[in-house]
Each structure stands twice: as C-alpha cells, then as structure tokens.
Amino acid sequence: QVQLQESGPGLVKPSQTLWLTCTVSGESITTDGHYSWIRQSPGKGLEWIGRMFHSGKTDYSPSLKSRTSISRDTSKNQITLQLTAVTPEDTAVYYCVRLTGGYWGQGTQVTVSS
C-alpha cells in the first residue's frame, strides 16, 4: 500500500521560499510512476503544480514554472517542492499525489501572510 505524507511550515511570509516534503512509503520513488504536487486554494479548484518521474525527470505547470522546483532524496524516499517568492495567492492546501493508482497525501495547509 502506497502512502504519501506531506510536511512543511504552516505559515510563510510573502517573498519567502516555501519548502514542502513528501515522504513516500510502500514503494521506492525510483521504481515506477511519477509524483505530482497539487494545490487547492480557498474557493478554487485543484491546481497542478508539477511532477517528478521515477527517472528523476520533472515538468511543471507553465504558470508556476518560473518559481517552482521539484527535487528528491532517494535515500529518504522523499520528494521536495520549492516555491519561491510566495504571495498570499499561494495560500492553499498542498497535496502530494501519485495519480497512477490514485494515491493522495492528506494535504498540508500553507498560509502566506506577514
């Protein structure tokens, strides 16, 4: 059974960099598939941010690409999201998702506020 767990700061100040970590259990992140970061802002739908494939290849949403980086630590089986220059519009619940198989983390609330 694949399980995903997000972690990170609940509160970030405007202009700072947001770091979120997804810890994957039940399979190796280097074996198969890909892992996405998705967010949902208050009153809005789901927004895909980007993903990392098991090969290490990444791709990003065009609207966020300039501020986004996804990396991984294979020794810890973790995938990390970096989002720079955050604004209050980045306030959302952030999810780590393995779309193939439909595995979602529980989500972590991130609020951008001074």
C-alpha positions as CSV (number, residue, x, y, z in Angstrom):
1,Q,0.0,0.0,0.0
2,V,1.5,3.3,-1.1
3,Q,1.3,6.1,1.4
4,L,2.2,9.8,1.0
5,Q,2.8,12.3,3.8
6,E,3.4,15.9,3.3
7,S,5.2,18.1,5.7
8,G,6.3,21.7,5.9
9,P,5.7,25.1,7.6
10,G,2.2,26.1,8.0
11,L,3.0,29.8,7.7
12,V,5.3,31.6,5.3
13,K,5.9,35.3,4.8
14,P,5.4,37.0,1.5
15,S,8.5,36.9,-0.8
16,Q,10.0,33.9,1.1
17,T,10.6,30.5,-0.3
18,L,8.3,27.6,0.6
19,W,9.7,24.1,1.0
20,L,7.4,21.1,1.3
21,T,8.4,17.5,1.6
22,C,6.5,14.4,0.6
23,T,7.6,11.2,2.3
24,V,6.6,8.1,0.3
25,S,6.2,4.7,1.9
26,G,5.2,1.4,0.4
27,E,7.3,1.8,-2.8
28,S,10.5,3.3,-4.0
29,I,10.2,6.6,-5.8
30,T,12.8,5.4,-8.3
31,T,10.9,2.3,-9.3
32,D,7.9,3.4,-11.3
33,G,5.4,6.1,-12.0
34,H,5.5,9.8,-11.1
35,Y,4.6,12.0,-8.2
36,S,2.8,15.3,-8.5
37,W,2.3,18.3,-6.3
38,I,-1.3,19.7,-6.5
39,R,-2.8,22.5,-4.5
40,Q,-6.2,23.9,-3.7
41,S,-6.7,27.5,-2.8
42,P,-9.7,28.7,-0.8
43,G,-12.8,28.7,-3.0
44,K,-10.9,27.4,-6.0
45,G,-10.4,24.2,-7.8
46,L,-7.4,21.9,-7.8
47,E,-4.2,23.3,-9.5
48,W,-1.5,21.0,-10.7
49,I,2.0,22.4,-9.9
50,G,4.4,19.9,-11.3
51,R,5.7,16.4,-11.1
52,M,8.7,14.2,-10.8
53,F,9.0,10.9,-12.6
54,H,10.8,7.8,-11.2
55,S,13.7,8.6,-13.6
56,G,14.2,12.0,-11.9
57,K,12.8,13.9,-14.8
58,T,10.5,16.8,-13.9
59,D,7.9,19.0,-15.6
60,Y,6.0,22.0,-14.3
61,S,2.9,24.0,-14.8
62,P,3.7,26.8,-17.2
63,S,2.0,29.3,-14.9
64,L,4.3,28.4,-12.0
65,K,7.4,27.1,-13.8
66,S,9.5,30.2,-13.1
67,R,9.0,29.8,-9.3
68,T,8.9,26.1,-8.9
69,S,11.5,23.3,-8.5
70,I,10.9,19.7,-7.6
71,S,13.8,17.6,-6.3
72,R,14.2,14.3,-4.4
73,D,16.3,12.5,-1.8
74,T,16.3,8.8,-2.8
75,S,18.0,7.8,0.5
76,K,14.9,9.1,2.4
77,N,12.4,8.3,-0.4
78,Q,11.3,11.9,-0.3
79,I,10.2,14.4,-2.9
80,T,10.6,18.1,-2.2
81,L,8.7,21.1,-3.6
82,Q,10.3,24.5,-3.7
83,L,8.2,27.6,-4.5
84,T,10.0,30.9,-4.5
85,A,8.7,34.4,-4.0
86,V,5.4,33.4,-2.5
87,T,2.5,35.7,-2.2
88,P,-0.9,35.5,-0.4
89,E,-2.2,33.9,-3.6
90,D,-0.1,30.9,-2.9
91,T,-2.1,30.2,0.2
92,A,-3.6,26.7,-0.3
93,V,-3.7,23.1,0.8
94,Y,-0.8,21.3,-0.9
95,Y,-1.1,17.7,-1.8
96,C,1.5,15.1,-2.8
97,V,-0.2,12.7,-5.3
98,R,0.6,9.6,-7.2
99,L,-2.0,9.9,-9.9
100,T,-1.5,6.4,-11.2
101,G,-3.2,4.4,-8.6
102,G,-5.0,7.4,-7.1
103,Y,-2.8,7.8,-4.0
104,W,-3.1,11.2,-2.2
105,G,-1.5,12.5,0.9
106,Q,-3.7,14.1,3.5
107,G,-2.5,17.5,2.4
108,T,-0.8,20.3,4.3
109,Q,-2.2,23.8,4.8
110,V,0.2,26.6,3.8
111,T,-0.7,30.2,4.6
112,V,1.2,33.1,3.2
113,S,0.9,36.1,5.4
114,S,3.0,38.7,7.1
